[in-house]
Amino acid sequence: MKSTITNTSKEVTAYSDFPPPTEFPMYPHNSQMLKYFRMYADKFGLLPYINFNYEVISVKSEEEEKRWVVVSKETKSGKMATETFDYVMVCCGHYRDKFVPYLPGQDDFRGKILHSHDYRDFHGFEDKKIVVVGIGNSGADAAVELSHVASQVYLSTRDGRYIFSRISEGGMPMDMVHLTRFKRGAVSYLPRSIVEKIYLKKLNQTVNHKAYCLETESGPFAKGVLINDELPSRIACGSIVIKAGVKKLDQTNVVFEDGTIERDVDVIILATGYSFDYPFLKSSIPGLSTDRNKLYKFIFPLEPTPTICVTGLLQAAGPQPPIAEMQARLAMAVFKGEVTLPSVKAQETEVAKTRRKTKEIYRDSKGHYFTVDYMVYMDELASLFGCKPSLVKLFCTDPKLALSCLFGPCTPYQYRLHGPGSWAGAREAILHQWERTLAPLQTRPMKEKPKGSPLAFLLKLTFVLIGVYSFYTNYLQKKL
């Protein structure tokens, strides 16, 4: 979409050795993210190694030589090329192949049906009656944008979703406030049921999800995170109406699973997510298919010395670029022989354990095969090749930096402080990350308020102590 902005803040989304420009807003527009990627490619001289406008046709293993034969086609001329490589990294992710379900009666539907992947902006949808099927991030974004120009927007969902805002306390980025090592560590000691209750209470303080028909039967984490700042207000003003799942279509009507009918519908937008299919791989990676991911750490086939890997084939309640970067760093260390993976038996045991755990948390969600806890997963990968930050060591050598790493946002720069690939600028990047975050907001001069004098502080403290003393004195007198 032309209006798409990031769901994660710029500092959390950045690559670990390349802080975003100070002038970028907290949540960059998609055009600014493209600029950032181009700046990164220029900085590290990547462009000469990228073959643009080529389609990979097949990737096959040469068993005898243990190498990979890659066949590609130039999209303009159709010219074929065959090359041989020692290692292959599949970095296509899983947001490419549209999942398009068949809705009963859609062949007779007279309106327009499209996938959210093909929606770009609101032009051509003015004064239309629109049903958006699916309440993921894309569906909510499209529904909100269209609700400003359409005659009515209906947002269809089978199980609702809990809404997180990009903005947290004090107007700060939500992920920079809550994605900290201290908070993640504290949460890890609590039962999951208690954590869910805490989050539910917090989320419902902003939006009563039951009143807005957004409450789910499976808790706040089972269906992934929906990040949207405008959806509640658009529901509140009636521009968006939450509906049940779609049962069938009938020429110009949409029948929902609760029996209600919306008539004279002009457009249906399928925000039904993506499936993944790597046709060029065929069976080159054992354990990889649509409904099962049996890759070690979601990266490697279960082999002692793999020569092929997959990056970006997962989802997390956190930024994607740092995860893909960390996967790539680990993969290169494995390929170069700097890291030895566990035995195949140990890999199989861990994969089975991970699958059981994620299925318990995400239950029937089709994404549970690919879902990870962002900070836990990043630390796991970093531990394998020695770049996980050592807070104990930092507290002994650099207490200021240690406090920032513990209580501040867990930004990717932390994984460049120590170990392979360490970066000399990581410390400064961490200590000045809040300055870069808030700098774009400083758009007019603000007068500094006079700070209170030490005497005023002492007077306030005295009054507080007198009050506490008086309270306990009266309490003890009543007891006696």
RODO-2510 file (C-alpha; in nm, 4 decimals, decimal comma):
residues 480
     n   res          X          Y          Z
     1     m     0,0000     0,0000     0,0000
     2     k     0,1199     0,3502    -0,0739
     3     s     0,0357     0,4556     0,2825
     4     t     0,2101     0,1631     0,4562
     5     i     0,4422     0,2479     0,7441
     6     t     0,6443     0,0099     0,9588
     7     n     0,4823    -0,1666     1,2533
     8     t     0,8108    -0,1631     1,4437
     9     s     1,0096     0,1500     1,5258
    10     k     1,3162     0,2464     1,3253
    11     e     1,5787     0,1710     1,5913
    12     v     1,4383    -0,1744     1,6677
    13     t     1,4018    -0,2541     1,2957
    14     a     1,7533    -0,1483     1,1947
    15     y     2,0385    -0,3741     1,0927
    16     s     2,2807    -0,4284     1,3776
    17     d     2,5699    -0,2251     1,2358
    18     f     2,3794     0,0430     1,0470
    19     p     2,1628     0,2825     1,2558
    20     p     1,8862     0,4572     1,0587
    21     p     1,9194     0,8259     0,9723
    22     t     1,8340     1,0593     1,2580
    23     e     1,5841     1,2470     1,0407
    24     f     1,3737     0,9353     0,9808
    25     p     1,0519     0,9369     1,1877
    26     m     0,9878     0,6850     1,4664
    27     y     0,7901     0,4683     1,2243
    28     p     0,9248     0,5178     0,8709
    29     h     0,7122     0,5158     0,5568
    30     n     0,7735     0,2297     0,3130
    31     s     0,9594     0,4653     0,0768
    32     q     1,1970     0,5569     0,3596
    33     m     1,2599     0,1895     0,4365
    34     l     1,3461     0,1355     0,0688
    35     k     1,5891     0,4270     0,0962
    36     y     1,7412     0,2698     0,4073
    37     f     1,7941    -0,0639     0,2297
    38     r     1,9582     0,1156    -0,0631
    39     m     2,1830     0,3093     0,1742
    40     y     2,2824    -0,0197     0,3396
    41     a     2,3585    -0,1786     0,0022
    42     d     2,5716     0,1216    -0,0980
    43     k     2,7531     0,1323     0,2360
    44     f     2,8640    -0,2297     0,2164
    45     g     2,9080    -0,2502    -0,1624
    46     l     2,6384    -0,5111    -0,2248
    47     l     2,4975    -0,3955    -0,5576
    48     p     2,7679    -0,5555    -0,7801
    49     y     2,6730    -0,8952    -0,6327
    50     i     2,2981    -0,8684    -0,6990
    51     n     2,1511    -0,9989    -1,0252
    52     f     1,8354    -0,7967    -1,0771
    53     n     1,5556    -0,9134    -1,3084
    54     y     1,6496    -1,2802    -1,2833
    55     e     1,4131    -1,5613    -1,1895
    56     v     1,5500    -1,8742    -1,0237
    57     i     1,4111    -2,1781    -1,2071
    58     s     1,5663    -2,4601    -1,0067
    59     v     1,8127    -2,5367    -0,7294
    60     k     1,9398    -2,8952    -0,7340
    61     s     2,2049    -3,0802    -0,5424
    62     e     2,5004    -3,2527    -0,7077
    63     e     2,5321    -3,5456    -0,4709
    64     e     2,8796    -3,6539    -0,5786
    65     e     3,0468    -3,3139    -0,5601
    66     k     2,8213    -3,1850    -0,2807
    67     r     2,7556    -2,8622    -0,4697
    68     w     2,4419    -2,6848    -0,5928
    69     v     2,3402    -2,6267    -0,9516
    70     v     2,1286    -2,3117    -0,9904
    71     v     1,9355    -2,2502    -1,3117
    72     s     1,8053    -1,8962    -1,3651
    73     k     1,6307    -1,6986    -1,6391
    74     e     1,6635    -1,3323    -1,7296
    75     t     1,3076    -1,1994    -1,7149
    76     k     1,3396    -0,9586    -2,0099
    77     s     1,5242    -1,1687    -2,2677
    78     g     1,4344    -1,5155    -2,1410
    79     k     1,8024    -1,6148    -2,1573
    80     m     1,8833    -1,9144    -1,9353
    81     a     2,1929    -1,9454    -1,7198
    82     t     2,3353    -2,2371    -1,5207
    83     e     2,5821    -2,1825    -1,2348
    84     t     2,7318    -2,4021    -0,9646
    85     f     2,7723    -2,2953    -0,6012
    86     d     2,9109    -2,4420    -0,2803
    87     y     2,6345    -2,2985    -0,0616
    88     v     2,2797    -2,1707    -0,1084
    89     m     2,0720    -1,9386     0,1115
    90     v     1,6982    -1,9189     0,0355
    91     c     1,5835    -1,5720     0,1445
    92     c     1,2373    -1,5428    -0,0136
    93     g     1,0481    -1,5254     0,3163
    94     h     0,6797    -1,6127     0,3216
    95     y     0,4971    -1,2974     0,2100
    96     r     0,5094    -1,3648    -0,1612
    97     d     0,2519    -1,6302    -0,2546
    98     k    -0,1039    -1,5147    -0,1862
    99     f    -0,3342    -1,7505     0,0006
   100     v    -0,6646    -1,7167    -0,1853
   101     p    -0,9455    -1,9259    -0,0344
   102     y    -1,2516    -2,0191    -0,2345
   103     l    -1,5674    -1,8565    -0,0980
   104     p    -1,8855    -2,0561    -0,1754
   105     g    -2,0829    -1,8710    -0,4413
   106     q    -1,7965    -1,6466    -0,5524
   107     d    -1,8371    -1,7532    -0,9175
   108     d    -2,1784    -1,5866    -0,9165
   109     f    -2,0651    -1,2755    -0,7278
   110     r    -2,1100    -0,9680    -0,9473
   111     g    -1,8722    -0,7427    -0,7589
   112     k    -1,4940    -0,7257    -0,7535
   113     i    -1,2767    -0,9688    -0,5538
   114     l    -0,9067    -0,9024    -0,4919
   115     h    -0,6352    -1,0002    -0,2460
   116     s    -0,4937    -0,7379    -0,0080
   117     h    -0,1548    -0,8005    -0,1706
   118     d    -0,2893    -0,6286    -0,4842
   119     y    -0,4467    -0,3322    -0,3035
   120     r    -0,2406    -0,0137    -0,3397
   121     d    -0,4602     0,2841    -0,2459
   122     f    -0,8220     0,3988    -0,2098
   123     h    -0,8655     0,5367    -0,5613
   124     g    -1,1511     0,3609    -0,7380
   125     f    -1,3110     0,2497    -0,4113
   126     e    -1,4890     0,5763    -0,3288
   127     d    -1,8538     0,5361    -0,2215
   128     k    -1,8320     0,1568    -0,2461
   129     k    -1,9663    -0,0973     0,0007
   130     i    -1,6669    -0,3135     0,0908
   131     v    -1,6142    -0,6351     0,2870
   132     v    -1,2588    -0,7041     0,4066
   133     v    -1,2094    -1,0707     0,4935
   134     g    -0,9403    -1,1235     0,7576
   135     i    -0,8241    -0,9128     1,0492
   136     g    -0,4473    -0,9345     1,0225
   137     n    -0,2316    -0,6238     0,9850
   138     s    -0,2940    -0,5921     0,6102
   139     g    -0,6704    -0,6335     0,6473
   140     a    -0,6938    -0,3773     0,9264
   141     d    -0,4752    -0,1269     0,7378
   142     a    -0,6849    -0,1583     0,4218
   143     a    -1,0131    -0,1353     0,6137
   144     v    -0,9019     0,1775     0,7999
   145     e    -0,7826     0,3546     0,4853
   146     l    -1,0930     0,2648     0,2855
   147     s    -1,3281     0,3646     0,5674
   148     h    -1,2437     0,7301     0,4959
   149     v    -1,3837     0,7151     0,1406
   150     a    -1,6134     0,4106     0,1148
   151     s    -1,9849     0,4246     0,1880
   152     q    -1,9321     0,1401     0,4390
   153     v    -1,6600    -0,1062     0,5313
   154     y    -1,7251    -0,4425     0,6953
   155     l    -1,4322    -0,6236     0,8559
   156     s    -1,4979    -0,9981     0,8697
   157     t    -1,3227    -1,2171     1,1277
   158     r    -1,3860    -1,5620     1,2686
   159     d    -1,2152    -1,5059     1,6018
   160     g    -1,1315    -1,1372     1,6511
   161     r    -0,7914    -0,9978     1,7408
   162     y    -0,6349    -0,7924     2,0179
   163     i    -0,5082    -0,4501     1,9118
   164     f    -0,1686    -0,3107     2,0021
   165     s    -0,0865     0,0542     1,9357
   166     r     0,2444     0,1745     1,7975
   167     i     0,2474     0,4443     2,0631
   168     s     0,2945     0,3612     2,4300
   169     e     0,3223     0,5591     2,7535
   170     g     0,4356     0,9176     2,7058
   171     g     0,3988     0,8919     2,3284
   172     m     0,7019     0,6662     2,3015
   173     p     0,7333     0,3726     2,0546
   174     m     0,5613     0,0679     2,1994
   175     d     0,8421    -0,1747     2,1166
   176     m     1,1164     0,0479     2,2612
   177     v     0,9246     0,0714     2,5894
   178     h     0,8285    -0,2941     2,6260
   179     l     1,0913    -0,4909     2,4311
   180     t     1,3545    -0,4854     2,7071
   181     r     1,5661    -0,7561     2,8658
   182     f     1,4444    -0,6625     3,2118
   183     k     1,0748    -0,6973     3,1243
   184     r     1,1298    -1,0140     2,9211
   185     g     1,3249    -1,1655     3,2095
   186     a     1,0562    -1,0734     3,4618
   187     v     0,7812    -1,2212     3,2431
   188     s     0,9711    -1,5483     3,2001
   189     y     0,9311    -1,6232     3,5725
   190     l     0,5526    -1,5866     3,5643
   191     p     0,3002    -1,8504     3,4528
   192     r     0,1714    -1,7804     3,1027
   193     s    -0,1852    -1,7508     3,2328
   194     i    -0,0788    -1,4654     3,4624
   195     v     0,1089    -1,2913     3,1800
   196     e    -0,1980    -1,3123     2,9558
   197     k    -0,4180    -1,1619     3,2287
   198     i    -0,1744    -0,8734     3,2764
   199     y    -0,1637    -0,8002     2,9033
   200     l    -0,5409    -0,8358     2,8667
   201     k    -0,6000    -0,5847     3,1436
   202     k    -0,3555    -0,3431     2,9823
   203     l    -0,5026    -0,3853     2,6331
   204     n    -0,8616    -0,3476     2,7545
   205     q    -0,7775    -0,0220     2,9291
   206     t    -0,7390     0,1287     2,5830
   207     v    -1,0052    -0,0690     2,3964
   208     n    -1,2738    -0,2860     2,5521
   209     h    -1,2284    -0,5705     2,3058
   210     k    -1,5482    -0,7463     2,4065
   211     a    -1,7580    -0,4324     2,3571
   212     y    -1,5955    -0,3775     2,0161
   213     c    -1,6558    -0,7441     1,9138
   214     l    -1,2801    -0,7992     1,8896
   215     e    -1,2327    -1,0362     2,1826
   216     t    -1,0947    -1,3789     2,0943
   217     e    -1,1429    -1,7180     2,2533
   218     s    -0,7722    -1,7952     2,2434
   219     g    -0,5996    -1,5116     2,4315
   220     p    -0,3876    -1,2145     2,3206
   221     f    -0,0912    -1,4094     2,1801
   222     a    -0,2454    -1,7098     2,0063
   223     k    -0,3262    -1,5275     1,6799
   224     g    -0,0270    -1,3009     1,6479
   225     v    -0,0104    -0,9274     1,7020
   226     l    -0,2396    -0,6735     1,5330
   227     i    -0,0807    -0,3291     1,5325
   228     n    -0,3163    -0,0479     1,4393
   229     d    -0,3650     0,2981     1,5841
   230     e    -0,6877     0,3989     1,4057
   231     l    -0,9066     0,0886     1,3995
   232     p    -1,0882     0,1516     1,7326
   233     s    -1,1840     0,5075     1,6353
   234     r    -1,3103     0,3966     1,2924
   235     i    -1,5260     0,1312     1,4608
   236     a    -1,6476     0,3828     1,7162
   237     c    -1,7671     0,6244     1,4459
   238     g    -1,9386     0,3464     1,2499
   239     s    -1,7176     0,3647     0,9428
   240     i    -1,6045     0,0065     1,0065
   241     v    -1,8423    -0,2653     1,1261
   242     i    -1,6994    -0,5894     1,2672
   243     k    -1,8685    -0,8990     1,1251
   244     a    -1,8433    -1,2763     1,1673
   245     g    -1,6683    -1,5000     0,9167
   246     v    -1,8037    -1,5210     0,5614
   247     k    -2,0281    -1,8224     0,4971
   248     k    -2,1104    -1,7669     0,1313
   249     l    -2,1658    -1,5122    -0,1459
   250     d    -2,4880    -1,4592    -0,3356
   251     q    -2,4544    -1,2398    -0,6466
   252     t    -2,4407    -0,9005    -0,4722
   253     n    -2,4861    -1,0194    -0,1142
   254     v    -2,2509    -1,1553     0,1526
   255     v    -2,3894    -1,4062     0,4024
   256     f    -2,1983    -1,4339     0,7297
   257     e    -2,1628    -1,7325     0,9621
   258     d    -2,3967    -1,5795     1,2215
   259     g    -2,6770    -1,5652     0,9612
   260     t    -2,6634    -1,1896     0,8987
   261     i    -2,6571    -1,0605     0,5407
   262     e    -2,5040    -0,7481     0,3932
   263     r    -2,6636    -0,6592     0,0599
   264     d    -2,5371    -0,4735    -0,2463
   265     v    -2,1696    -0,5318    -0,1702
   266     d    -1,9404    -0,3890    -0,4383
   267     v    -1,5965    -0,5182    -0,3373
   268     i    -1,4489    -0,8057    -0,1367
   269     i    -1,0864    -0,7786    -0,0274
   270     l    -0,9276    -1,1050     0,0828
   271     a    -0,6779    -1,0213     0,3575
   272     t    -0,6198    -1,3923     0,4044
   273     g    -0,2446    -1,3943     0,4314
   274     y     0,0114    -1,5966     0,2435
   275     s     0,1193    -1,9522     0,1839
   276     f     0,4746    -2,0348     0,0896
   277     d     0,5944    -2,2381    -0,1979
   278     y     0,9470    -2,2645    -0,3301
   279     p     0,8893    -2,4478    -0,6600
   280     f     1,2521    -2,4074    -0,7602
   281     l     1,3629    -2,6145    -0,4603
   282     k     1,1409    -2,9173    -0,5133
   283     s     1,2693    -3,1600    -0,2450
   284     s     1,6108    -3,0009    -0,1960
   285     i     1,5370    -2,9153     0,1692
   286     p     1,3943    -3,2096     0,3677
   287     g     1,1434    -3,1119     0,6371
   288     l     1,0193    -2,7999     0,4601
   289     s     0,6538    -2,7831     0,3531
   290     t     0,3479    -2,5623     0,3973
   291     d     0,2200    -2,7258     0,7159
   292     r     0,5434    -2,8315     0,8779
   293     n     0,8738    -2,6653     0,9422
   294     k     1,1273    -2,9160     1,0639
   295     l     1,4309    -2,6992     1,0128
   296     y     1,6796    -2,6598     1,2960
   297     k     1,6354    -2,3105     1,4397
   298     f     1,4000    -2,2506     1,1424
   299     i     1,7130    -2,2292     0,9241
   300     f     1,8934    -2,5576     0,8558
   301     p     1,7858    -2,9002     0,7302
   302     l     1,8660    -3,1681     0,9870
   303     e     2,2172    -3,2488     0,8733
   304     p     2,5576    -3,2459     1,0481
   305     t     2,7115    -2,9998     0,7958
   306     p     2,4372    -2,8361     0,5883
   307     t     2,5252    -2,6475     0,2714
   308     i     2,1803    -2,4929     0,2207
   309     c     1,9622    -2,2872     0,4551
   310     v     1,6462    -2,0756     0,4704
   311     t     1,6187    -1,7271     0,6211
   312     g     1,3122    -1,5174     0,7005
   313     l     1,0681    -1,8096     0,7058
   314     l     0,9120    -1,7231     1,0413
   315     q     0,7098    -1,4589     1,2196
   316     a     0,7577    -1,2913     1,5557
   317     a     0,6115    -1,0158     1,7703
   318     g     0,9054    -0,8033     1,6715
   319     p     1,1021    -0,6742     1,3718
   320     q     1,1870    -0,9021     1,0795
   321     p     1,5104    -0,7503     0,9370
   322     p     1,7236    -0,8116     1,2505
   323     i     1,6018    -1,1724     1,2667
   324     a     1,6917    -1,2364     0,9029
   325     e     2,0286    -1,0700     0,9577
   326     m     2,1015    -1,2851     1,2631
   327     q     2,0031    -1,5990     1,0714
   328     a     2,2359    -1,4988     0,7880
   329     r     2,5240    -1,4349     1,0286
   330     l     2,4813    -1,7771     1,1862
   331     a     2,4466    -1,9479     0,8487
   332     m     2,7715    -1,7949     0,7245
   333     a     2,9498    -1,9043     1,0431
   334     v     2,8238    -2,2606     0,9889
   335     f     2,9199    -2,2632     0,6206
   336     k     3,2692    -2,1357     0,7025
   337     g     3,3171    -2,4030     0,9702
   338     e     3,3356    -2,1515     1,2551
   339     v     3,0274    -2,3004     1,4237
   340     t     2,9498    -2,6696     1,4570
   341     l     2,5826    -2,7621     1,4857
   342     p     2,4648    -3,0257     1,7359
   343     s     2,4235    -3,3860     1,6292
   344     v     2,1304    -3,4715     1,4045
   345     k     1,9663    -3,6521     1,6978
   346     a     1,9952    -3,3414     1,9162
   347     q     1,8591    -3,1260     1,6346
   348     e     1,5578    -3,3558     1,5932
   349     t     1,4882    -3,3451     1,9672
   350     e     1,4965    -2,9660     1,9768
   351     v     1,2759    -2,9305     1,6670
   352     a     1,0141    -3,1617     1,8211
   353     k     1,0265    -2,9686     2,1500
   354     t     0,9899    -2,6343     1,9724
   355     r     0,6945    -2,7587     1,7679
   356     r     0,5134    -2,8853     2,0794
   357     k     0,5692    -2,5607     2,2638
   358     t     0,4569    -2,3324     1,9819
   359     k     0,1495    -2,5431     1,9141
   360     e     0,0450    -2,5116     2,2799
   361     i     0,0806    -2,1338     2,2665
   362     y    -0,0645    -2,0637     1,9219
   363     r    -0,3098    -2,3563     1,9240
   364     d    -0,4900    -2,3840     1,5902
   365     s    -0,3228    -2,0873     1,4231
   366     k    -0,1777    -2,1879     1,0856
   367     g     0,1266    -1,9758     1,1667
   368     h     0,2281    -2,1697     1,4758
   369     y     0,4794    -2,3739     1,2754
   370     f     0,6782    -2,0564     1,2060
   371     t     0,6307    -1,8387     1,5150
   372     v     0,9051    -1,7462     1,7610
   373     d     0,9546    -1,5293     2,0693
   374     y     1,1656    -1,2472     1,9253
   375     m     1,4169    -1,1821     2,2029
   376     v     1,4500    -1,5465     2,3091
   377     y     1,5096    -1,6545     1,9497
   378     m     1,7664    -1,3808     1,8832
   379     d     1,9579    -1,4783     2,1978
   380     e     1,9492    -1,8468     2,1002
   381     l     2,1077    -1,7762     1,7628
   382     a     2,3565    -1,5296     1,9101
   383     s     2,4636    -1,7864     2,1715
   384     l     2,5462    -2,0397     1,9002
   385     f     2,8227    -1,8237     1,7586
   386     g     2,9181    -1,6078     2,0544
   387     c     2,7681    -1,2636     1,9962
   388     k     2,5067    -1,2583     2,2745
   389     p     2,5795    -0,9592     2,5018
   390     s     2,7204    -1,0518     2,8430
   391     l     2,5450    -0,8248     3,0938
   392     v     2,7591    -0,9503     3,3832
   393     k     3,0758    -0,8557     3,1977
   394     l     2,9269    -0,5210     3,0971
   395     f     2,8306    -0,4331     3,4547
   396     c     3,1940    -0,4908     3,5554
   397     t     3,3463    -0,2950     3,2672
   398     d     3,0834    -0,0459     3,1469
   399     p     2,7921     0,0000     3,3948
   400     k     2,6285     0,2772     3,1907
   401     l     2,6087     0,0576     2,8818
   402     a     2,4947    -0,2414     3,0897
   403     l     2,2024    -0,0443     3,2320
   404     s     2,1014     0,0632     2,8800
   405     c     2,1115    -0,2988     2,7617
   406     l     1,9117    -0,4257     3,0603
   407     f     1,6432    -0,1604     3,1012
   408     g     1,6490     0,0019     2,7578
   409     p     1,5101    -0,1384     2,4327
   410     c     1,6735    -0,4563     2,3036
   411     t     1,7918    -0,3041     1,9780
   412     p     2,0004    -0,5101     1,7298
   413     y     2,3177    -0,3147     1,8138
   414     q     2,3497    -0,5248     2,1298
   415     y     2,4504    -0,8192     1,9120
   416     r     2,7547    -0,6305     1,7814
   417     l     2,9136    -0,5548     2,1198
   418     h     3,1076    -0,8814     2,1535
   419     g     3,2151    -1,1840     1,9576
   420     p     3,2436    -1,2428     1,5822
   421     g     3,1469    -0,9434     1,3735
   422     s     3,1675    -0,7000     1,6637
   423     w     3,1317    -0,3362     1,5632
   424     a     3,3181    -0,0480     1,7264
   425     g     3,0167     0,1823     1,6883
   426     a     2,7723    -0,0444     1,8729
   427     r     2,8189     0,1226     2,2116
   428     e     2,7480     0,4723     2,0809
   429     a     2,4544     0,3449     1,8747
   430     i     2,2945     0,2056     2,1932
   431     l     2,3641     0,5061     2,4143
   432     h     2,2213     0,7511     2,1584
   433     q     1,9261     0,5472     2,0268
   434     w     1,6688     0,7531     2,2168
   435     e     1,8181     1,0750     2,0815
   436     r     1,7779     0,9485     1,7231
   437     t     1,4240     0,8350     1,8044
   438     l     1,3060     1,1683     1,9431
   439     a     1,5053     1,4002     1,7128
   440     p     1,2408     1,4085     1,4324
   441     l     0,9848     1,5388     1,6835
   442     q     1,1887     1,8517     1,7604
   443     t     1,0244     2,0700     1,4963
   444     r     0,9828     2,3938     1,6915
   445     p     1,1727     2,5586     1,9755
   446     m     1,0477     2,4723     2,3225
   447     k     1,1243     2,6723     2,6341
   448     e     1,2964     2,4823     2,9094
   449     k     1,0926     2,4789     3,2280
   450     p     1,2922     2,5939     3,5317
   451     k     1,4106     2,3026     3,7385
   452     g     1,3095     2,2879     4,1030
   453     s     1,5676     2,3979     4,3585
   454     p     1,7210     2,1505     4,6058
   455     l     1,5455     2,3378     4,8892
   456     a     1,2031     2,2844     4,7278
   457     f     1,2779     1,9131     4,6905
   458     l     1,3763     1,8862     5,0572
   459     l     1,0562     2,0630     5,1626
   460     k     0,8444     1,8214     4,9556
   461     l     1,0295     1,5227     5,1012
   462     t     0,9762     1,6596     5,4531
   463     f     0,6014     1,6945     5,3993
   464     v     0,5824     1,3402     5,2641
   465     l     0,7686     1,2000     5,5647
   466     i     0,5490     1,3962     5,8045
   467     g     0,2405     1,2605     5,6303
   468     v     0,3652     0,9021     5,6494
   469     y     0,4586     0,9475     6,0167
   470     s     0,1175     1,0948     6,0978
   471     f    -0,0655     0,8113     5,9195
   472     y     0,1201     0,5375     6,1062
   473     t     0,0892     0,7222     6,4398
   474     n    -0,2888     0,7441     6,4032
   475     y    -0,3039     0,3812     6,2864
   476     l    -0,1109     0,2574     6,5902
   477     q    -0,3220     0,4654     6,8291
   478     k    -0,6407     0,3102     6,6902
   479     k    -0,4900    -0,0373     6,7240
   480     l    -0,3964     0,0284     7,0874
***
